[in-house]
Amino acid sequence: MTQSATPITVARGDGVGPEIMQACLRILEAGGARLAPEFIELGEAVWRQGHSSGMTREGWESLRRTGVFYKAPVATPQGGGVKSINVTIRKSLGLFANVRPCTAYAPFVPTRHPSMDLVIIRENEEDLYAGIEHRQTQDVVQCLKLVTRPGCERIARYAFEFARSQGRKRVTCMTKDNIMKLTDGLFRQVFEEVGQDYPDIAQDHMIIDIGAARIADSPEAFDVILAPNLYGDIISDIAAQVAGSVGLAPSANIGARCAMFEAVHGSAPDIAGQDVANPSGLLLAGLMMLNHVGQGEAAARIHNAWLCALEDGLGTPDMKGTGEPLGTRAFTASVISRMGRSPHSLKPVSARRTPPAPISNHAPAPRAEKTTVGVDLFIDWRGDVDTLAARLKTLEQGPLGLQMITNRGVKVWPEGLPETNCVDHWRCRFMNGGSSIPLKDIAALTVRAAEAGLEFIKTENLCAFDGQPGFSLGQGQ
């Protein structure tokens, strides 16, 4: 019985997008994929029409209806006020897992690491990519790093489920929890908690800087890597380049109800329309899409044909194959002509299944007892710290006393060092010796600060959870 075609939403994109999407759809159809594309507008043309998200209402409706998005590269206009369409789609549709395989195809694609075969699973919605930024003083801007326990658990569980379904043996978590002890510390903590449910899979942790160095130096030592959003973005490009070319790297963005498949590379407008663009990254993303919708046999057939083309020395100019470089259309035809063949040197691909986006089977942890124990008052101040401290001391009233002042996280009062370089952004901590403080006392403190002519930028309440501080202490304490 013939399976009906799967509805998918397709965006041709900008730059080289339209030509490589056309190539990929031709290859997918020739390989037996059963797809029913709905084409939507996306990107520069849509922004020019006044749609600030870069997507029309009809586009959003198609995405939500099909639940599968095959997207060519899109250019984000330069300048303020325009968010990345990728970030908007990922967050709007809850695409929490970014899956990026990085595989070497030596000797047909040059690389120093011929046995490299790893997958990076990047958290896709949180971290610094929340995009919450503020200019607070003349000299200082901030970006909020948001990490949640549900987000950490969901991506950690997906990483282990992915490893298990693909027959992979190890998951390595990479964070900077030695510095960001609360945010990255939570990510690592939840990774280790979830890992207890997967005793069949080896698991370890690395600090991100040494982890990135080892990816560049010895990527064959890794299997599955799990990382928060920013780190995952950076190391996936490193890994793709080390494997041979960012132009070969695919990406799947997985959510509970929708998924998006795309190449890692950008729109490359400088080579658009020249018949030299490499469709391979977008094609391999299309194969991930076929596995996702249950068409694994077609995905394997097409993948093996592509591998055969590589073995025969064929490729676009960036692939540096052994034969004469081919244009986009000629390379497309070479892949199609090899349908039904299996590679001899490279490992043939068999049909695979993609794990579904997991739903946590853990009961929510009991809510911790939350107690407000102080407040950080952030002050815009151009002057010396001792004068600032003297003025802040006049604000003390009732239980709230000035405990310390920091500048860019370093304690400068009391007992600061004169060598510390300070800017006009001061964190001034008021506490009650660890005891609870009514919120009205914090509000009253801000009123006294305003009346005293101290320009406070914001406040951050200091809370303890089951008696444990839920705030950093600051360097120098």
BELHUBEL-V397168 format. One line per field, one symbol per residue. phi: phi as a letter, one per 40 degrees, with the letter a starting at -180 (. if undefined). psi: psi as a letter, one per 30 degrees, with the letter a starting at -180 (. if undefined). A space follows every 50 residues. Layout:
# BELHUBEL-V397168
phi->???
psi->???
This chain:
# BELHUBEL-V397168
phi->.ccccccbcbbcgbfcddcccdcccccccccgcbbbcbcbcahdccdccg cccgbcccccccdcccgbbbbcdbccdchcgbcdcccccdcccgccbbbb cbbcbcccbdacbcccabbbbbcbbbgcccgcbacbbdbbbbbcbbbbcc ccccccccccccdcccgcbabbcbabccbcccccccdcdcdcccdccbcc bcaabbcccccccccccacccbbbbbacdccccccccdccccciaccccc abbbbcbbabbacccccfccbcgbfbcccccccccccccccccgbccccc ccccccccccccgcicdccfccccdbcdcccdcccccbdgcbcbccccbb dbbbccccbdbccdcdcccbbcbiacbcbcabicccccccccccccagcc bccabbbfgbcbacfcbccccbbcbbcbcbabggccbccccccccccccc ccgccccabbccbbbfgcdbaccgcgc
psi->kkklkkklkkkfalbfeeefeeeeeeeeefggkjkikjklkkbeeeeffg jffgkleeeeeeefeegkkjklkkkkklllfjlkeeeeeeeeghifkjkj kjkkhkgfjklfifgkilkkjkkffbafgfgjlkkeaefkllkkjkklee eeeeeeeeeeeeeefgglfkkkkkahffeifedfeeeeeeeeeefffiff klklkkkeeeeeeeeeeifffldkkklleeeeeefeeeeeeefekfffkl kkjklfflkkkllelafiffgkgghfkjgeeeeeeeeeeeeeggheeeee eeeeeeeeeeeggklleffhlfakklleeeeeeeeefgkflkleelklkl klkkklkkkkgkkkkkkljkkkfakkjkkjkjaleeeeeeeefffkkbfk kkelkljhfkkfklhlkffkkkahjkjjkklhgfllkkefeeeeeeeeee fggkjkelljkkkkjhfkkhllfkkf.
